[in-house]
Amino acid sequence: MHTNIHSIKILILKLKLIIGYSITDIAKFLNYPIPINIKYNKGFAGQLIEYYLIGRHINNKYHQDFEHLGIEIKTITINKNFNVLNDSYICTCSLFKNNNMFWNTSILYKKLSIILWIPIITNSINTPLKERIIGHPKLWSPTVDEKKILYKDWYNLIQLLILGQIQELNNYYGSILIIKNKSNKKQNTKFIDYLGNVCYTSPKAFFLKKTFFNNTNFFM
């Protein structure tokens, strides 16, 4: 990826320049199109931040956003009490290919290694963009204990996937990590059921639970 951001320090400094500005302020400054209905454009804030940082969309489905720095960028919605409002999307979960089967080489492992969280401060999930404010970025890497919990959750989820028990993925409620349907319900993806048949279901993705952040006062 071609970018003029060559260090973590520069990346954080550039993000600090927009602290306190609203999503609408930044979009207008960049002449970036603002969606009419945020309900159907839940990834808008993240896309806008990407565009602000490098002038285009990153779209790194299988790699870290800033791979040369070893960093993933994630926006996360919080309220004025610093509580996270939603489970946080990390990456897609392939149900048909085997790129999730080994923890240390999985896409999820790479994405979770180091994350630069960019909080979007809002009153509620329905707050208009002009009232959603950029907060202070936070660089995070899971602790040794958190890595153990993440691995346990991942292992239990992958076992369900291997056994073809796709219907149980959404029912497994891990300590930190869960799998949920992605927002686009019109799409379908392949999976192999417990009888070995190729079937179709809604695309899945890995999320960090909002309780993980809130129970540890993550943004306080």
Number of C-alpha atoms within 10 A of each C-alpha: 10 8 11 10 16 12 11 15 9 12 16 17 11 14 17 15 11 18 16 15 15 20 22 20 17 19 19 11 9 13 9 13 11 15 12 8 10 16 11 11 13 13 13 18 24 17 17 21 23 19 16 19 17 14 12 13 15 15 11 13 11 14 16 23 21 20 13 13 14 15 22 22 20 20 23 21 26 25 16 11 12 19 19 24 20 15 20 19 19 20 21 20 22 19 22 15 10 10 15 21 17 13 16 11 11 14 22 23 19 19 22 19 15 18 22 18 19 25 23 27 25 24 16 13 15 9 12 15 20 14 16 25 22 26 25 17 20 13 14 15 13 14 9 9 9 14 16 12 17 21 17 16 19 23 16 13 23 21 13 16 24 17 13 21 17 21 12 13 20 13 11 16 15 17 15 21 23 23 25 20 17 17 15 11 10 7 11 13 13 15 23 18 17 14 9 10 10 12 13 15 15 17 21 22 19 22 22 20 21 19 16 16 19 16 9 9 13 13 17 9
